[in-house]
């Protein structure tokens, strides 16, 4: 990024929410692929910014399409990159074993213990943002037992999870809506009492990023991290797999919604007349409220938590990763131009937290009216947030190896060194 794809930065792991750079132990350094991961993470940050401070997707036109494309899929990319980071932290290409393995697991558990309360602290600011960090922390714990598996086994587990877990989530959510057992659990859940939220039930089933449906993204990222990304053929197959999943997820949903009798009308009725015709790819279909019809399982809207949506979102994430890895490895001039975006990816935890704090200050403390505008007048606000993140991240990474919060998180994991 400052010189070329092979000399841009020291060999480091990608950093982001819950991670910081660390040696990869992967033999000869290949910083191009790691810059590519940071580049993908930076794009994911911008996508999440667009969902939180950008215009509503209903503005239409090219801007509306770009916002629509980022909606939901950027957070799925984050989750996939979380799995990549977990493998980096626990050993790549070979997993750490013995004492080193136990220490790596302890570091992951400490990160989770930090991210969960940090996420709830940001949620308490009441900005309207569905903060991902608490879910992120629990996702790390959920997949940690799998860190020693090979790419093939991880890919199979991710595929099985994408096929099975959304159906289980649907059944659980229906039982929650039709019964009272979840209320009883929440009433006895200390996490729910402390945070004033749905606690574990929300993290696992009812929240914006339910762990039960988001685990496949993380495991898919772990599988990618086990691949030799220095090989052009591997990146090409990664892109092809992404394209196939996009076709299977979104194309399969489009076809199913039109072949299954009354599916579109059932989805429209459950969402109070939402845009059911676009439910195969768009969140404009809306929410189902208190009744989730079986036809909802045919939807692929990014936050619908269905098999079709998990497949489609994973495909987009894989395609973005493959593109960023290829750019970093083959196009050094473009990589240098994209350095500011990669810098955002290297400090993703910091810029993610800062944008939520900034939202709170602007809307609740300083009462800046334009922050609550969903029209095109919100576009300058989005561009300002992106520019601020780029400037801060670029300046910081020129001087320091880790972002501010990434450094604090690294310090917090220090006790893991003493694990026998």
N, C-alpha and C positions, 0 to 999 in steps of 0.2 A: 504494500500500500504506500510505503514511502519510496521503495525502490522497485521491487518486483514481487511476484507471488511467492518466491522462495526466500526472500530476505526481508520481508515486511516487518515481522515481529519475531521474538524468540518463540521457540516451540512451546506452545501453551495450549491448555484445554480451553474450550469455549466457556465464557462466563455468562451468567444471566441470573435470574431470580433463583437464589439458593445455591449458586455455584461460584467458584472463582478459578482463575487460571491455575493450572498445576501441571507438572510434567506428565506426558502421556505414556512414557516408557514403551513407545511403539517402534523402537529401532530408529532408523534414520529419520530425522525430522522432516515433516512435510507440512510446513505452516500454511501452504495454500489451502489445504482442505479445512484447517482450523479457522482460517480467515473466512472461508466460505460459510462455516457454521455461524460465526459471529455476524456475518452479513445477513444470513437468514434470520437470526435472532433480532437483528436491528429492524428488518422489515416487519417482523411479528410485533415489535413494539409500536411501530407506526400504525399497523393495522388495529391494534387495541386502542391507540389514541383516537383513531378515526371513529371507533364505536362509542367512545366516551365523550369526546368534545366536538366531533365533526357534525356536518349536516345530516339530517335524516335521509335514509336511502330513497325516500319518496321524492326527492328533488329531481330525480330522473337525469337523463342525459349521460355523458361520459363520467361526470363526477359521481352521479348516483350509482352507475354500474361499478365503478372502482370501490366505492364505499360498500356496496353490496357484496362484492367479491371478497373483501376483507372481513366482513361481519361474521364472527363465529369461527371462521377458518384460521384467523391469526392466532386465536387462543389455542386451537388444536395444534398449530405449528409449535407454539410454546410448549405444549405438553409433550410433543414428539421430541423436541430438543431437550426437554428435561430428562427423557430416557437416555438420550445420547450423552448428556452430562454425567448421569449416574454411572455409566460404563467408564467414562474417562476417570472419574473419581475412584472407582473400585478396581481399575486396572485394564489397560488396553494395549496390545491385542489380547494378552492373556490376563485373566482375573488374578488379583492378588490372593494369596492363600496364607495359611498360618497366622502369625501375629499381624503381619501387614494387612491381611484380609479382615481380621477382626477390628483393627484400627480404622480401616476404610469404612466398615459398616458402622462403627461408632460415630465417625464424622457425618455420615448420612443421617443417622438418627438425631444427632445434635442439630443439624440443619433443619430437620423437620420440626424439632422442638422449638426452634426459633421462628420458623416461617408461619407456623399455625397461629401463635399469638400476634405476630406482626400483621397477619392478614385480618385478624379480628380487630386489632387497633385501628387499622385503616377503614374497616367496615363501620366502626363506631363514629367515624367522621360524617357518616350519613350523606355521602356525595351522590348516591344513586348508582355508583359503580359496583358491579358484582365482582368483588375483589377475588382474584384467583389464588392468592398465596396460601391461604389455609388449606384449600383443596390440594394445592401443589405439594405442601408438606406431607399430607396424608398419602398422596399418590406415591411419593418416594418410599414411604414405609411399606406400602402395599406390594410394591414390585421388588423390593430389596432382596428377598429370598431367591430371586431368579438371576442374580447378577453373574453367576458363574456359567450360565448356559451359553451355548453357541448360537450363531445367527439363525441357523435353520430352526432350531427348537424354539427360539424366541419368536420367530416369524409365525410358526404354527400356533403358538399360544396366543399371539396377538390376533391372528385370524379367527381362532376359535372364540376368543373373547368378543370380537366384533360381531360374530354370528349369534352368540348365546346371551351375553350379558345385557344387551338392550331389551331382550324379551323378559329377562328376569326383572330388570328395572321397571318395565311396564307393569308386570304383575304386582310388584311391591307397591308401586305408586297407586295402582287401583285399590289395593288393600288398605293403603293409608287413607285414601279419600273416602272409602266406603266403611271404614271401621274406626276404632278409637285406640288401637294399640300403640300407635306412634305417639299420640298425646301422652299416654301413660309413660312411655320411655322418655320423652322430653321432660316430663315433670320430675323424673328421677335422675336426669342427666346433669352432673355437676358442670359440664362444659356449657350446656344450655343455660343454666342458672347464672353462671359467671358472665357470659357474653350477651345474654338476652336474645339469643338466636335459637334455631332449631337444633343446635348441637350436633351430635354424631349423626342423627337422622338426616339433618340437612347436608352434612358433608358427604354422606354415603348415597343418599337417594333423592332428596328434594331440592338441593341447591342448584345454582347456575352451572356448576361443573361437577356433577355427581361422580364420585370416585368409581362407582360401579360401572358407569358407561365410559369413563375417561381412561381407565386402566389400559385398554388396547392401544391408545395413542403412545403412552409412555413405553410400553413393551415394544412397539414397533420402532421407536427411536433407539431402544437398546439393541435391537436386531441390526439396525443400520450402523450403529457404532462398532459392531463386531465385524463389519465388512472392511476389505482393503480399499479404501476410498481413493488411494493413489492411482488405481487402475482405471483407465478411461472406460473400459468395458463394464466395470462395476457401476460407474456413474450412469452410463447409458441404460443399463438394465434397471437401475433405480428410477430413472425418468420414465422408462417404459412401464414399470410396475405402477408408478404414480398415475400415468395416463390410463392404464387399465382399470385401476380402482376408481378413478373419476368417472369413467364410463359406466362401470358396474354400479357405483353408488348413485350418482345423479341420473344416469340413463335408466337404470333399473327402477328407480323411484318414479320417473316420468312414465315409464311403461306400465308399472303396476297400478298407479293411480288411475290410469285410463282403461286398463283391462279388468280390474276388479269392479264389479257392479256397485254403484252408489258410493264408491270410495271418496270421490271428490266432494260429493254433497255432504257426506258424513263429516269430512274434515272441515268444510266450510261452516256447517252448523255448529260444530264444537268450538270454532273460533269466532263465533258471532259474525259470520259472513266474511271471514278473512279471505285473502287472495289465494284460494286453494289451488288455482291453476299454476301458481309459482311455488307451491309447497315442495316441489322436487329439488329446489336449490336455494330458495329465498326464505329469510325469516319474516318477510312481510306477511306471511300467512297468519302470524300472531300466535298467541298462547291458547291452550285448550281450556283454561279455567279449571273448574272442579270436576269435569267429566272428560276422560280420555277414551275416545272410541278406538276399537281395534284397528280401524283404518289408519290411525295415526302412525302405526308401525310401517306404513308404506311411504311415509314422508321422508325427505332428505334435507329439510331445512337445517342449517348449520347447528342450531341449538335444540334440535328436536330429540336428540339422544336415541336415535334409532339405528339399526344396523346399516341402513342405506346412508344415513348421515355420517356415521363413523367411517364407512368405506370411502365415501366421497371426500370427506375432510382429510383423511389420511392420504389419499391420492394427491390432493393439492399440496399437502405438506411435503410429501416425497418429491414431487415435481419441483417445488421451490428450492428444496435442499439440493437436488441434483443440479439445478441451474446455478445456484450460488457457488457450489463446489466447482463447477466447470469454469465459471467466470474467474474464480480465484486462481485456478490452476492454469488456465489457457489464455486469459486476457489480462496481462499485467497492467496495461494502461487503464483499462476499465476498473481493475481492482484498486489502483491508486485513486481514481476518481471516487470510488465507493468507500474509501477509507472512513469518512465521517459516519456512514451508516454502520460499518463494522464496529466503529468505536461505541456507538449506541448499544450494539449487541454485547460488547465487552462489559458494559456497565448497566446491563438491563435491569437488575434489581434496583439500583439507585434511581434510574430515570423513571422506572415504573412507580416506585413509591413517591417520588417527587411530583409526578404529574397528578397523583391523587391528592396530595397535600395542597398543590397549587389550585386544584379544582375547589377544594374546601375553602381556601382563602378567598378565591375570587367570587364564589357563589354565596357562602355563608358569612364571611367576615366583611368583605368589601362590597358585596352585593352588586357585582358587575352583571348587568342585565343580559348582555350578549351571550353569556355562558349558558343561559337557559334557552337559547334560540336554536331551533332545529332546522331552520332554513339555510339558504346559501350564505347568509350573513355570518354563519358559524364557520365557514371555510377559512377566513383569515385567522380565526382563533385556533383552528387545527394546525394551520401552517406555522403559526407562532409557537405553538407547543413543540412541533417537530423541529423547528429551527433552534429553539432553546435547548432541546435535548441534544441536537447535533453539536452545537457550540460547546456546551458544557462537557459532553463526553469526549469530544476531540481534544479540547484543552487538557482535560484531566489525564487521558491516556497517553499524552505526550510526556507526562511527568511521572506517572505512577503505573504500576503493573496492574493494580486492581482498582475498581471503583470504590468510593467511600464506604458504602454499605457492604460491598463485597469484602472489603478489608476487615470490617467489624465481624462479619460472619466467619471469616477465616480465623480470626482471633478466638471467636467463641468455640471453635472446634479444637482448639489447642489441647484440652484435656484428653482427647482421643489418643494422643501420643503415649499416654500412660497405660493404655489397655494392654494387659500382658498377652 
